[in-house]
Amino acid sequence: MRAYHRLTEGKRNQAYALNKTSLKQNAIAMQISVHKSTVWRELQRHKGLRGYRPKQAHRLASSQQTQFPHPHILDGI
């Protein structure tokens, strides 16, 4: 199973800038070194009334992370 890594604020800013230049999501994913589905989910999930905004997206993601913490799975139990 692959490990799940959240986007950093810097990668969100990069995705935003690249998206503004009308790059396709595949190209954006290659530029910021993430899977293309990660870019798609990020741009869809954190889209507000005025489109995708990286500061707002980071704030939403951070609040969701603290609100719904993931349980840690312990090996060997």
C-alpha positions, 0 to 999 in steps of 0.5 A, a space after each residue: 500500500 502506498 503512503 498518502 502524502 498531503 500537498 504542502 502549501 508550496 505545492 498548492 501555490 505551484 498548482 494554482 500558478 500552473 493551472 492559471 497558465 492553462 496547463 493540463 492536469 497531467 502536466 501540472 502533476 509532472 511539474 509538482 511531482 504528484 499523481 494526476 489524480 491528486 491534482 484533479 482532487 485538489 482542484 475539485 475539492 477545494 474549489 470555492 465560489 471564485 475558483 481554486 484559491 491556494 490559501 483558502 485550500 490550505 486553510 480548509 485542508 488544515 482544518 479538516 486534518 485537525 477535525 478528523 484525525 486519522 487513526 494510526 494502525 499499529 503493526 502486529 496487533 
